[in-house]
Amino acid sequence: MINLSLLSVFVPTFFMVSLTPGMCMTLSMVLGMTVGVRRALWMMAGELVGVGLVAVAAGAGVATLMLRRPELFTAFKWLGGAYLVYLGIMMWRSRGRMAFPQERLEAPAVSRWQLLSQGFVTAIANPKGWAFFIALLPPFLDASLALAPQLAVLVGMILSIELICLLIYASGGRTASRLLARGGNVRLLNRIAGTLMVGVGLWLALG
């Protein structure tokens, strides 16, 4: 089992890193603004699956091989980034399923599969995420103990912390959308959300 003293360092370290603004947190905030926290949970589910896979791969040493083959990320990065940029442009123009209609302020009709795939691709196609887990996990793994139980504990804590941070960002985005909506600034809300979404897409594709 993992030493409690190590966990006392791991938890605050990962929480502060996870809370730092990044692609996934920005995406969570955007979806909190547009589709609401409840429907954004579908994106979070996809993102957590992706983060879990990356963390397990990093702990098992698979990530080292993946980082040596950067072309494996290229398709994910460009396709995922292009899709997010497209959504952002449509939102900025107050068009598409994720944009708020001008006539009434209600959650856009975006499918659960779209939200799941957005979260998963954003998490899995980020080379910096792979590199981060390679740097973070090994110091907390004891070579004299079985790997699987240690990874299970650490990944469980990682996903719990990540979910808390995603909810914080999504809730903040939802609060911002309500404040803007009170002034009838639906177009401004769409443009803010669209600009952030384009930024996430470019970050994913070019980062």
MDTraj code that builds the backbone (N, CA, C; nanometers):
import mdtraj as md
import numpy as np

residues = "MET ILE ASN LEU SER LEU LEU SER VAL PHE VAL PRO THR PHE PHE MET VAL SER LEU THR PRO GLY MET CYS MET THR LEU SER MET VAL LEU GLY MET THR VAL GLY VAL ARG ARG ALA LEU TRP MET MET ALA GLY GLU LEU VAL GLY VAL GLY LEU VAL ALA VAL ALA ALA GLY ALA GLY VAL ALA THR LEU MET LEU ARG ARG PRO GLU LEU PHE THR ALA PHE LYS TRP LEU GLY GLY ALA TYR LEU VAL TYR LEU GLY ILE MET MET TRP ARG SER ARG GLY ARG MET ALA PHE PRO GLN GLU ARG LEU GLU ALA PRO ALA VAL SER ARG TRP GLN LEU LEU SER GLN GLY PHE VAL THR ALA ILE ALA ASN PRO LYS GLY TRP ALA PHE PHE ILE ALA LEU LEU PRO PRO PHE LEU ASP ALA SER LEU ALA LEU ALA PRO GLN LEU ALA VAL LEU VAL GLY MET ILE LEU SER ILE GLU LEU ILE CYS LEU LEU ILE TYR ALA SER GLY GLY ARG THR ALA SER ARG LEU LEU ALA ARG GLY GLY ASN VAL ARG LEU LEU ASN ARG ILE ALA GLY THR LEU MET VAL GLY VAL GLY LEU TRP LEU ALA LEU GLY".split()
xyz = np.array([
    [0.0845, -0.1196, 0.0000],
    [0.0000, 0.0000, 0.0000],
    [0.0879, 0.1244, 0.0000],
    [0.0325, 0.2371, -0.0457],
    [0.1090, 0.3603, -0.0549],
    [0.1251, 0.4238, 0.0825],
    [0.2440, 0.4756, 0.1083],
    [0.2728, 0.5428, 0.2343],
    [0.1867, 0.6677, 0.2495],
    [0.1288, 0.6856, 0.3693],
    [0.0413, 0.8010, 0.3920],
    [0.1166, 0.9331, 0.3819],
    [0.2421, 0.9329, 0.4176],
    [0.3201, 1.0569, 0.4080],
    [0.3372, 1.0988, 0.2625],
    [0.3487, 0.9985, 0.1737],
    [0.3577, 1.0301, 0.0311],
    [0.2253, 1.0860, -0.0202],
    [0.1153, 1.0290, 0.0261],
    [-0.0164, 1.0779, -0.0157],
    [-0.0389, 1.2207, 0.0317],
    [0.0134, 1.2551, 0.1484],
    [-0.0040, 1.3906, 0.2000],
    [0.0669, 1.4930, 0.1122],
    [0.1644, 1.4471, 0.0359],
    [0.2326, 1.5348, -0.0611],
    [0.1643, 1.5272, -0.1962],
    [0.1240, 1.4065, -0.2357],
    [0.0645, 1.3847, -0.3677],
    [-0.0662, 1.4609, -0.3856],
    [-0.1557, 1.4537, -0.2860],
    [-0.2886, 1.5143, -0.2987],
    [-0.2825, 1.6653, -0.3218],
    [-0.2160, 1.7441, -0.2348],
    [-0.2120, 1.8891, -0.2612],
    [-0.1362, 1.9243, -0.3886],
    [-0.0326, 1.8446, -0.4201],
    [0.0438, 1.8722, -0.5424],
    [-0.0443, 1.8562, -0.6658],
    [-0.1128, 1.7433, -0.6751],
    [-0.1957, 1.7208, -0.7928],
    [-0.3155, 1.8149, -0.7949],
    [-0.3696, 1.8478, -0.6773],
    [-0.4846, 1.9387, -0.6746],
    [-0.4469, 2.0752, -0.7314],
    [-0.3314, 2.1273, -0.6919],
    [-0.2894, 2.2583, -0.7410],
    [-0.2599, 2.2539, -0.8911],
    [-0.1990, 2.1444, -0.9362],
    [-0.1711, 2.1306, -1.0795],
    [-0.3008, 2.1183, -1.1580],
    [-0.3941, 2.0386, -1.1072],
    [-0.5212, 2.0172, -1.1761],
    [-0.6043, 2.1445, -1.1801],
    [-0.5961, 2.2236, -1.0738],
    [-0.6756, 2.3462, -1.0659],
    [-0.6228, 2.4557, -1.1575],
    [-0.4978, 2.4430, -1.1992],
    [-0.4394, 2.5415, -1.2893],
    [-0.5136, 2.5409, -1.4230],
    [-0.5446, 2.6597, -1.4768],
    [-0.6171, 2.6652, -1.6058],
    [-0.5431, 2.5886, -1.7150],
    [-0.6156, 2.5045, -1.7849],
    [-0.5603, 2.4271, -1.8953],
    [-0.6694, 2.3975, -1.9953],
    [-0.6397, 2.3111, -2.0918],
    [-0.7370, 2.2819, -2.1967],
    [-0.8654, 2.2229, -2.1405],
    [-0.8512, 2.1219, -2.0551],
    [-0.9703, 2.0536, -2.0039],
    [-1.0523, 2.1436, -1.9120],
    [-0.9843, 2.2227, -1.8295],
    [-1.0563, 2.3115, -1.7384],
    [-1.1274, 2.4227, -1.8159],
    [-1.0619, 2.4745, -1.9180],
    [-1.1256, 2.5773, -2.0003],
    [-1.2462, 2.5214, -2.0736],
    [-1.2325, 2.3998, -2.1255],
    [-1.3442, 2.3345, -2.1935],
    [-1.4604, 2.3139, -2.0966],
    [-1.4300, 2.2757, -1.9739],
    [-1.5344, 2.2568, -1.8732],
    [-1.6064, 2.3875, -1.8441],
    [-1.5315, 2.4974, -1.8369],
    [-1.5914, 2.6269, -1.8116],
    [-1.6825, 2.6688, -1.9271],
    [-1.6357, 2.6459, -2.0499],
    [-1.7153, 2.6807, -2.1682],
    [-1.8470, 2.6023, -2.1687],
    [-1.8392, 2.4718, -2.1424],
    [-1.9600, 2.3910, -2.1439],
    [-2.0512, 2.4238, -2.0264],
    [-1.9930, 2.4648, -1.9139],
    [-2.0758, 2.5114, -1.8043],
    [-2.1552, 2.6344, -1.8441],
    [-2.0941, 2.7200, -1.9261],
    [-2.1613, 2.8401, -1.9750],
    [-2.2722, 2.8063, -2.0735],
    [-2.2470, 2.7086, -2.1588],
    [-2.3380, 2.6861, -2.2717],
    [-2.4425, 2.5774, -2.2464],
    [-2.3989, 2.4604, -2.1996],
    [-2.4944, 2.3504, -2.1835],
    [-2.5327, 2.3256, -2.0387],
    [-2.4642, 2.3918, -1.9452],
    [-2.4949, 2.3736, -1.8042],
    [-2.4080, 2.2667, -1.7399],
    [-2.3994, 2.2716, -1.6080],
    [-2.3114, 2.1803, -1.5349],
    [-2.3560, 2.0355, -1.5501],
    [-2.4872, 2.0125, -1.5451],
    [-2.5366, 1.8745, -1.5506],
    [-2.4986, 1.8065, -1.6817],
    [-2.5223, 1.8728, -1.7951],
    [-2.4878, 1.8095, -1.9236],
    [-2.3367, 1.8095, -1.9453],
    [-2.2661, 1.9035, -1.8854],
    [-2.1201, 1.9043, -1.8969],
    [-2.0578, 1.7830, -1.8294],
    [-2.1345, 1.7164, -1.7431],
    [-2.0845, 1.5946, -1.6796],
    [-2.0487, 1.4879, -1.7824],
    [-2.1156, 1.4879, -1.8970],
    [-2.0837, 1.3908, -2.0020],
    [-1.9441, 1.4179, -2.0583],
    [-1.9108, 1.5458, -2.0781],
    [-1.7747, 1.5789, -2.1215],
    [-1.6751, 1.5369, -2.0149],
    [-1.7097, 1.5629, -1.8880],
    [-1.6199, 1.5273, -1.7780],
    [-1.5964, 1.3772, -1.7737],
    [-1.7011, 1.2980, -1.8003],
    [-1.6865, 1.1525, -1.8011],
    [-1.5855, 1.1091, -1.9072],
    [-1.5974, 1.1668, -2.0276],
    [-1.5017, 1.1347, -2.1337],
    [-1.3617, 1.1791, -2.0984],
    [-1.3507, 1.2972, -2.0369],
    [-1.2200, 1.3504, -1.9985],
    [-1.1557, 1.2634, -1.8917],
    [-1.2351, 1.2176, -1.7959],
    [-1.1812, 1.1344, -1.6880],
    [-1.1348, 0.9986, -1.7400],
    [-1.2078, 0.9426, -1.8368],
    [-1.1634, 0.8174, -1.8991],
    [-1.0280, 0.8384, -1.9662],
    [-1.0153, 0.9490, -2.0393],
    [-0.8885, 0.9797, -2.1052],
    [-0.7754, 1.0006, -2.0058],
    [-0.8012, 1.0768, -1.9008],
    [-0.6989, 1.1016, -1.7985],
    [-0.6594, 0.9718, -1.7298],
    [-0.7590, 0.8870, -1.7013],
    [-0.7292, 0.7594, -1.6382],
    [-0.6400, 0.6717, -1.7246],
    [-0.6696, 0.6662, -1.8545],
    [-0.5881, 0.5869, -1.9462],
    [-0.4450, 0.6395, -1.9530],
    [-0.4325, 0.7726, -1.9589],
    [-0.2987, 0.8322, -1.9650],
    [-0.2217, 0.8038, -1.8363],
    [-0.2884, 0.8173, -1.7214],
    [-0.2223, 0.7936, -1.5931],
    [-0.1767, 0.6493, -1.5796],
    [-0.2633, 0.5541, -1.6180],
    [-0.2271, 0.4127, -1.6099],
    [-0.1116, 0.3820, -1.7049],
    [-0.1186, 0.4367, -1.8259],
    [-0.0117, 0.4139, -1.9235],
    [0.1207, 0.4717, -1.8740],
    [0.1139, 0.5896, -1.8112],
    [0.2354, 0.6520, -1.7589],
    [0.2945, 0.5676, -1.6467],
    [0.2086, 0.5201, -1.5583],
    [0.2562, 0.4382, -1.4482],
    [0.3144, 0.3062, -1.4950],
    [0.2618, 0.2534, -1.6038],
    [0.3089, 0.1249, -1.6562],
    [0.4264, 0.1406, -1.7521],
    [0.4656, 0.2634, -1.7809],
    [0.5792, 0.2865, -1.8690],
    [0.5431, 0.2959, -2.0158],
    [0.4153, 0.2794, -2.0488],
    [0.3729, 0.2846, -2.1891],
    [0.3884, 0.4249, -2.2459],
    [0.3692, 0.5257, -2.1610],
    [0.3736, 0.6639, -2.2086],
    [0.5101, 0.7008, -2.2655],
    [0.6155, 0.6414, -2.2115],
    [0.7492, 0.6701, -2.2640],
    [0.7581, 0.6342, -2.4115],
    [0.7026, 0.5174, -2.4463],
    [0.7000, 0.4748, -2.5864],
    [0.6141, 0.5685, -2.6701],
    [0.4987, 0.6088, -2.6143],
    [0.4090, 0.6961, -2.6890],
    [0.4752, 0.8302, -2.7206],
    [0.5484, 0.8854, -2.6246],
    [0.6115, 1.0147, -2.6467],
    [0.7251, 1.0066, -2.7479],
    [0.7770, 0.8866, -2.7692],
    [0.8804, 0.8691, -2.8713],
    [0.8217, 0.8590, -3.0110],
    [0.6905, 0.8462, -3.0175],
    [0.6209, 0.8386, -3.1464],
    [0.5200, 0.9531, -3.1556],
    [0.5678, 1.0766, -3.1688],
    [0.4777, 1.1932, -3.1672],
    [0.3732, 1.1909, -3.2777],
    [0.3999, 1.1142, -3.3860],
    [0.3010, 1.1091, -3.4936],
    [0.1710, 1.0444, -3.4486],
    [0.1761, 0.9658, -3.3400],
    [0.0542, 0.9038, -3.2888],
    [-0.0430, 1.0077, -3.2344],
    [0.0113, 1.1212, -3.1916],
    [-0.0735, 1.2274, -3.1384],
    [-0.1295, 1.3182, -3.2475],
    [-0.0623, 1.3208, -3.3622],
    [-0.0932, 1.4214, -3.4628],
    [-0.2386, 1.4177, -3.5082],
    [-0.2868, 1.2985, -3.5432],
    [-0.4249, 1.2878, -3.5913],
    [-0.5246, 1.3323, -3.4853],
    [-0.5048, 1.2860, -3.3612],
    [-0.5924, 1.3270, -3.2523],
    [-0.5901, 1.4783, -3.2331],
    [-0.4684, 1.5331, -3.2309],
    [-0.4539, 1.6761, -3.2027],
    [-0.5227, 1.7617, -3.3088],
    [-0.4939, 1.7321, -3.4364],
    [-0.5462, 1.8170, -3.5426],
    [-0.6959, 1.7975, -3.5646],
    [-0.7408, 1.6736, -3.5626],
    [-0.8843, 1.6499, -3.5797],
    [-0.9635, 1.7048, -3.4621],
    [-0.9176, 1.6746, -3.3411],
    [-0.9861, 1.7251, -3.2228],
    [-0.9809, 1.8768, -3.2144],
    [-0.8637, 1.9345, -3.2422],
    [-0.8497, 2.0797, -3.2378],
    [-0.9347, 2.1486, -3.3428],
    [-0.9358, 2.0937, -3.4658],
    [-1.0155, 2.1533, -3.5733],
    [-1.1645, 2.1506, -3.5394],
    [-1.2083, 2.0397, -3.4786],
    [-1.3495, 2.0288, -3.4421],
    [-1.3871, 2.1327, -3.3356],
    [-1.3008, 2.1505, -3.2366],
    [-1.3291, 2.2486, -3.1319],
    [-1.3261, 2.3913, -3.1874],
    [-1.2340, 2.4183, -3.2797],
    [-1.2300, 2.5515, -3.3423],
    [-1.3582, 2.5757, -3.4211],
    [-1.4022, 2.4739, -3.4946],
    [-1.5276, 2.4854, -3.5704],
    [-1.6448, 2.5165, -3.4771],
    [-1.6546, 2.4427, -3.3667],
    [-1.7621, 2.4687, -3.2714],
    [-1.7526, 2.6101, -3.2158],
    [-1.6304, 2.6533, -3.1858],
    [-1.6122, 2.7874, -3.1324],
    [-1.6556, 2.8960, -3.2289],
    [-1.6227, 2.8780, -3.3568],
    [-1.6634, 2.9771, -3.4583],
    [-1.8156, 2.9810, -3.4711],
    [-1.8782, 2.8654, -3.4709],
    [-2.0238, 2.8606, -3.4792],
    [-2.0880, 2.9263, -3.3566],
    [-2.0310, 2.9021, -3.2396],
    [-2.0830, 2.9652, -3.1181],
    [-2.0644, 3.1158, -3.1235],
    [-1.9486, 3.1605, -3.1718],
    [-1.9202, 3.3040, -3.1810],
    [-2.0215, 3.3728, -3.2725],
    [-2.0659, 3.2995, -3.3758],
    [-2.1647, 3.3537, -3.4704],
    [-2.3079, 3.3262, -3.4256],
    [-2.3226, 3.2726, -3.3021],
    [-2.4549, 3.2391, -3.2471],
    [-2.5274, 3.1369, -3.3352],
    [-2.4516, 3.0428, -3.3875],
    [-2.5077, 2.9362, -3.4694],
    [-2.4609, 2.8017, -3.4159],
    [-2.5228, 2.6966, -3.4647],
    [-2.4841, 2.5632, -3.4236],
    [-2.5567, 2.5178, -3.2982],
    [-2.5423, 2.3914, -3.2678],
    [-2.6166, 2.3320, -3.1570],
    [-2.5694, 2.3791, -3.0199],
    [-2.4449, 2.4232, -3.0090],
    [-2.3938, 2.4606, -2.8783],
    [-2.4149, 2.6074, -2.8450],
    [-2.4601, 2.6856, -2.9404],
    [-2.4821, 2.8278, -2.9166],
    [-2.6206, 2.8517, -2.8574],
    [-2.6298, 2.9516, -2.7710],
    [-2.7596, 2.9914, -2.7177],
    [-2.8388, 3.0633, -2.8265],
    [-2.9668, 3.0306, -2.8441],
    [-3.0498, 3.1027, -2.9413],
    [-3.0743, 3.2451, -2.8942],
    [-3.0906, 3.3359, -2.9887],
    [-3.1127, 3.4755, -2.9544],
    [-3.2502, 3.4986, -2.8925],
    [-3.3473, 3.4170, -2.9324],
    [-3.4845, 3.4410, -2.8876],
    [-3.5069, 3.4052, -2.7420],
    [-3.4443, 3.2959, -2.6959],
    [-3.4667, 3.2528, -2.5590],
    [-3.3396, 3.1855, -2.5074],
    [-3.3164, 3.1977, -2.3784],
    [-3.1949, 3.1440, -2.3199],
    [-3.2229, 3.0079, -2.2598],
    [-3.1886, 2.9036, -2.3316],
    [-3.2040, 2.7677, -2.2799],
    [-3.0864, 2.6845, -2.3284],
    [-3.0617, 2.5739, -2.2625],
    [-2.9444, 2.4933, -2.2938],
    [-2.9482, 2.4433, -2.4375],
    [-2.8394, 2.4600, -2.5142],
    [-2.8343, 2.4093, -2.6518],
    [-2.8474, 2.2576, -2.6540],
    [-2.8989, 2.2068, -2.7680],
    [-2.9199, 2.0615, -2.7819],
    [-2.7964, 1.9981, -2.8426],
    [-2.7025, 1.9574, -2.7593],
    [-2.5822, 1.8894, -2.8049],
    [-2.5867, 1.7470, -2.7498],
    [-2.5466, 1.6508, -2.8323],
    [-2.5619, 1.5106, -2.7928],
    [-2.4612, 1.4703, -2.6851],
    [-2.4978, 1.3659, -2.6114],
    [-2.4078, 1.3134, -2.5079],
    [-2.2791, 1.2601, -2.5694],
    [-2.2910, 1.1962, -2.6864],
    [-2.1730, 1.1412, -2.7526],
    [-2.0754, 1.2517, -2.7913],
    [-2.1259, 1.3640, -2.8400],
    [-2.0386, 1.4759, -2.8737],
    [-1.9632, 1.5244, -2.7509],
    [-2.0333, 1.5352, -2.6386],
    [-1.9701, 1.5816, -2.5161],
    [-1.8661, 1.4807, -2.4662],
    [-1.9008, 1.3527, -2.4689],
    [-1.8064, 1.2493, -2.4274],
    [-1.6793, 1.2521, -2.5124],
    [-1.6976, 1.2603, -2.6444],
    [-1.5827, 1.2566, -2.7344],
    [-1.4958, 1.3800, -2.7187],
    [-1.5568, 1.4962, -2.6959],
    [-1.4796, 1.6185, -2.6740],
    [-1.3874, 1.6029, -2.5544],
    [-1.4420, 1.5547, -2.4446],
    [-1.3615, 1.5379, -2.3245],
    [-1.2513, 1.4354, -2.3422],
    [-1.2846, 1.3212, -2.4050],
    [-1.1871, 1.2144, -2.4217],
    [-1.0718, 1.2576, -2.5111],
    [-1.1041, 1.3168, -2.6271],
    [-0.9993, 1.3569, -2.7215],
    [-0.9106, 1.4646, -2.6607],
    [-0.9705, 1.5600, -2.5897],
    [-0.8921, 1.6675, -2.5295],
    [-0.7930, 1.6125, -2.4279],
    [-0.8337, 1.5116, -2.3524],
    [-0.7446, 1.4535, -2.2513],
    [-0.6380, 1.3635, -2.3119],
    [-0.6762, 1.2809, -2.4080],
    [-0.5857, 1.1782, -2.4591],
    [-0.4859, 1.2339, -2.5603],
    [-0.5194, 1.3469, -2.6235],
    [-0.4349, 1.3992, -2.7317],
    [-0.3419, 1.5099, -2.6852],
    [-0.3228, 1.5220, -2.5558],
    [-0.2373, 1.6276, -2.5020],
    [-0.1024, 1.5697, -2.4599],
    [0.0026, 1.5865, -2.5408],
    [0.1343, 1.5315, -2.5052],
    [0.1856, 1.5833, -2.3715],
    [0.1495, 1.7082, -2.3376],
    [0.1948, 1.7638, -2.2104],
    [0.1363, 1.6863, -2.0936],
    [0.0147, 1.6363, -2.1117],
    [-0.0465, 1.5556, -2.0072],
    [0.0290, 1.4257, -1.9862],
    [0.0689, 1.3624, -2.0966],
    [0.1474, 1.2388, -2.0872],
    [0.2806, 1.2664, -2.0171],
    [0.3473, 1.3738, -2.0586],
    [0.4772, 1.4074, -1.9993],
    [0.4625, 1.4394, -1.8505],
    [0.3535, 1.5065, -1.8147],
    [0.3300, 1.5418, -1.6749],
    [0.3151, 1.4168, -1.5883],
    [0.2382, 1.3202, -1.6359],
    [0.2175, 1.1995, -1.5567],
    [0.3455, 1.1167, -1.5469],
    [0.4272, 1.1184, -1.6502],
    [0.5550, 1.0481, -1.6441],
    [0.6427, 1.1082, -1.5344],
    [0.6359, 1.2422, -1.5220],
    [0.7175, 1.3096, -1.4214],
    [0.6580, 1.2963, -1.2816],
    [0.5242, 1.2921, -1.2712],
    [0.4592, 1.2971, -1.1407],
    [0.4464, 1.1608, -1.0736],
    [0.4078, 1.0588, -1.1486],
    [0.3739, 0.9308, -1.0859],
    [0.4922, 0.8496, -1.0311],
    [0.6020, 0.8344, -1.1065],
    [0.7096, 0.7468, -1.0582],
    [0.7581, 0.7742, -0.9158],
    [0.7745, 0.9013, -0.8732],
    [0.8226, 0.9230, -0.7365],
    [0.7284, 0.8691, -0.6290],
    [0.6033, 0.8462, -0.6639],
    [0.5058, 0.7985, -0.5659],
    [0.4811, 0.6485, -0.5759],
    [0.5553, 0.5798, -0.6628],
    [0.5411, 0.4352, -0.6786],
    [0.6597, 0.3651, -0.6133],
    [0.6308, 0.2648, -0.5327],
    [0.7336, 0.1879, -0.4632],
    [0.7616, 0.0604, -0.5426],
    [0.8835, 0.0483, -0.5909],
    [0.9202, -0.0670, -0.6741],
    [0.9139, -0.1984, -0.5975],
    [0.9182, -0.1919, -0.4646],
    [0.9162, -0.3141, -0.3853],
    [0.7746, -0.3665, -0.3623],
    [0.6743, -0.2900, -0.4023],
    [0.5349, -0.3289, -0.3848],
    [0.4704, -0.3572, -0.5192],
    [0.3578, -0.4264, -0.5172],
    [0.2849, -0.4564, -0.6407],
    [0.2394, -0.3277, -0.7073],
    [0.2553, -0.3209, -0.8392],
    [0.2244, -0.1977, -0.9122],
    [0.0745, -0.1703, -0.9198],
    [-0.0048, -0.2745, -0.9481],
    [-0.1480, -0.2547, -0.9732],
    [-0.2216, -0.1880, -0.8570],
    [-0.2054, -0.2341, -0.7320],
    [-0.2768, -0.1678, -0.6223],
    [-0.2350, -0.0225, -0.6032],
    [-0.1073, 0.0051, -0.6218],
    [-0.0601, 0.1432, -0.6075],
    [-0.1218, 0.2334, -0.7144],
    [-0.1208, 0.1835, -0.8390],
    [-0.1804, 0.2614, -0.9476],
    [-0.3290, 0.2828, -0.9253],
    [-0.3974, 0.1811, -0.8752],
    [-0.5410, 0.1921, -0.8514],
    [-0.5712, 0.3040, -0.7519],
    [-0.4922, 0.3113, -0.6448],
    [-0.5122, 0.4156, -0.5434],
    [-0.4823, 0.5532, -0.6010],
    [-0.3671, 0.5661, -0.6668],
    [-0.3273, 0.6963, -0.7205],
    [-0.4219, 0.7446, -0.8300],
    [-0.4588, 0.6555, -0.9218],
    [-0.5493, 0.6950, -1.0303],
    [-0.6859, 0.7317, -0.9749],
    [-0.7328, 0.6569, -0.8748],
    [-0.8597, 0.6911, -0.8119],
    [-0.8573, 0.8305, -0.7510],
    [-0.7471, 0.8646, -0.6867],
    [-0.7340, 0.9980, -0.6267],
    [-0.7220, 1.1051, -0.7354],
    [-0.6478, 1.0729, -0.8407],
    [-0.6322, 1.1677, -0.9516],
    [-0.7672, 1.2012, -1.0137],
    [-0.8476, 1.0991, -1.0409],
    [-0.9770, 1.1211, -1.1046],
    [-1.0720, 1.1965, -1.0121],
    [-1.0653, 1.1685, -0.8829],
    [-1.1507, 1.2401, -0.7874],
    [-1.1149, 1.3877, -0.7833],
    [-0.9858, 1.4164, -0.7766],
    [-0.9400, 1.5558, -0.7732],
    [-0.9735, 1.6259, -0.9043],
    [-0.9521, 1.5554, -1.0156],
    [-0.9812, 1.6144, -1.1474],
    [-1.1290, 1.6480, -1.1600],
    [-1.2157, 1.5603, -1.1130],
    [-1.3596, 1.5853, -1.1203],
    [-1.3984, 1.7069, -1.0373],
    [-1.3417, 1.7202, -0.9190],
    [-1.3704, 1.8366, -0.8338],
    [-1.3325, 1.9659, -0.9066],
    [-1.2147, 1.9675, -0.9685],
    [-1.1681, 2.0877, -1.0387],
    [-1.2542, 2.1170, -1.1618],
    [-1.2936, 2.0126, -1.2342],
    [-1.3811, 2.0315, -1.3500],
    [-1.5149, 2.0911, -1.3078],
    [-1.5684, 2.0441, -1.1963],
    [-1.6955, 2.0967, -1.1457],
    [-1.6815, 2.2418, -1.1032],
    [-1.5686, 2.2768, -1.0452],
    [-1.5448, 2.4164, -1.0052],
    [-1.5476, 2.5072, -1.1274],
    [-1.4778, 2.4665, -1.2330],
    [-1.4729, 2.5485, -1.3546],
    [-1.6092, 2.5539, -1.4228],
    [-1.6786, 2.4403, -1.4310],
    [-1.8097, 2.4384, -1.4955],
    [-1.9094, 2.5252, -1.4183],
    [-1.9041, 2.5197, -1.2864],
    [-1.9941, 2.6013, -1.2039],
    [-1.9641, 2.7495, -1.2216],
    [-1.8356, 2.7825, -1.2316],
    [-1.7987, 2.9214, -1.2565],
    [-1.8500, 2.9702, -1.3909],
    [-1.8392, 2.8840, -1.4921],
    [-1.8906, 2.9206, -1.6239],
    [-2.0407, 2.9382, -1.6219],
    [-2.1112, 2.8523, -1.5495],
    [-2.2568, 2.8628, -1.5416],
    [-2.2988, 2.9916, -1.4726],
    [-2.2284, 3.0273, -1.3656],
    [-2.2584, 3.1525, -1.2951],
    [-2.2373, 3.2726, -1.3855],
    [-2.1277, 3.2706, -1.4618],
    [-2.0994, 3.3803, -1.5551],
    [-2.2083, 3.3921, -1.6607],
    [-2.2560, 3.2778, -1.7118],
    [-2.3596, 3.2814, -1.8154],
    [-2.4895, 3.3402, -1.7623],
    [-2.5232, 3.3091, -1.6378],
    [-2.6463, 3.3626, -1.5796],
    [-2.6372, 3.5129, -1.5587],
    [-2.5197, 3.5600, -1.5179],
    [-2.5018, 3.7041, -1.4989],
    [-2.5141, 3.7778, -1.6319],
    [-2.4550, 3.7208, -1.7365],
    [-2.4637, 3.7834, -1.8690],
    [-2.6061, 3.7774, -1.9216],
    [-2.6737, 3.6664, -1.8972],
    [-2.8092, 3.6491, -1.9505],
    [-2.9067, 3.7486, -1.8899],
    [-2.8837, 3.7884, -1.7649],
    [-2.9747, 3.8830, -1.7000],
    [-2.9780, 4.0163, -1.7734],
    [-2.8654, 4.0494, -1.8365],
    [-2.8621, 4.1744, -1.9114],
    [-2.9022, 4.1560, -2.0562],
    [-2.9462, 4.0385, -2.0916],
    [-2.9875, 4.0126, -2.2290],
    [-2.8712, 4.0008, -2.3251],
    [-2.7517, 3.9782, -2.2721],
    [-2.6329, 3.9742, -2.3574],
    [-2.6053, 3.8328, -2.4088],
    [-2.7024, 3.7748, -2.4768],
    [-2.6859, 3.6392, -2.5271],
    [-2.5773, 3.6336, -2.6336],
    [-2.5737, 3.7331, -2.7204],
    [-2.4706, 3.7359, -2.8246],
    [-2.3319, 3.7458, -2.7621],
    [-2.3177, 3.8286, -2.6592],
    [-2.1888, 3.8414, -2.5920],
    [-2.1495, 3.7099, -2.5262],
    [-2.2468, 3.6419, -2.4656],
    [-2.2214, 3.5122, -2.4031],
    [-2.1715, 3.4120, -2.5066],
    [-2.2360, 3.4076, -2.6215],
    [-2.1932, 3.3172, -2.7283],
    [-2.0518, 3.3501, -2.7759],
    [-2.0209, 3.4791, -2.7840],
    [-1.8892, 3.5188, -2.8343],
    [-1.7788, 3.4889, -2.7330],
    [-1.8079, 3.5080, -2.6062],
    [-1.7091, 3.4737, -2.5031],
    [-1.6833, 3.3238, -2.5039],
    [-1.7914, 3.2449, -2.5024],
    [-1.7777, 3.0999, -2.5032],
    [-1.7101, 3.0511, -2.6312],
    [-1.7485, 3.1108, -2.7448],
    [-1.6891, 3.0721, -2.8725],
    [-1.5408, 3.1031, -2.8792],
    [-1.5019, 3.2195, -2.8277],
    [-1.3605, 3.2569, -2.8276],
    [-1.2790, 3.1607, -2.7419],
    [-1.3320, 3.1260, -2.6252],
    [-1.2631, 3.0309, -2.5385],
    [-1.2517, 2.8943, -2.6056],
    [-1.3584, 2.8524, -2.6727],
    [-1.3570, 2.7225, -2.7407],
    [-1.2543, 2.7206, -2.8531],
    [-1.2462, 2.8283, -2.9306],
    [-1.1446, 2.8382, -3.0357],
    [-1.0052, 2.8310, -2.9739],
    [-0.9875, 2.8991, -2.8603],
    [-0.8590, 2.8953, -2.7923],
    [-0.8206, 2.7547, -2.7498],
    [-0.9167, 2.6795, -2.6975],
    [-0.8897, 2.5407, -2.6582],
    [-0.8523, 2.4575, -2.7803],
    [-0.9247, 2.4773, -2.8910],
    [-0.8959, 2.4028, -3.0132],
    [-0.7565, 2.4309, -3.0665],
    [-0.7184, 2.5583, -3.0698],
    [-0.5837, 2.5958, -3.1172],
    [-0.4772, 2.5420, -3.0230],
    [-0.5050, 2.5505, -2.8940],
    [-0.4121, 2.4986, -2.7934],
    [-0.3894, 2.3496, -2.8131],
    [-0.4977, 2.2783, -2.8388],
    [-0.4874, 2.1345, -2.8585],
    [-0.4114, 2.1011, -2.9865],
    [-0.4407, 2.1738, -3.0944],
    [-0.3799, 2.1423, -3.2242],
    [-0.2345, 2.1852, -3.2333],
    [-0.2015, 2.2991, -3.1733],
    [-0.0689, 2.3573, -3.1922],
    [0.0222, 2.3415, -3.0719],
    [-0.0344, 2.3017, -2.9564],
    [0.0451, 2.2921, -2.8347],
    [0.1478, 2.1798, -2.8390],
])
top = md.Topology()
chain = top.add_chain()
for i, resn in enumerate(residues, 1):
    res = top.add_residue(resn, chain, resSeq=i)
    for name in ("N", "CA", "C"):
        top.add_atom(name, md.element.get_by_symbol(name[0]), res)
traj = md.Trajectory(xyz[None], top)
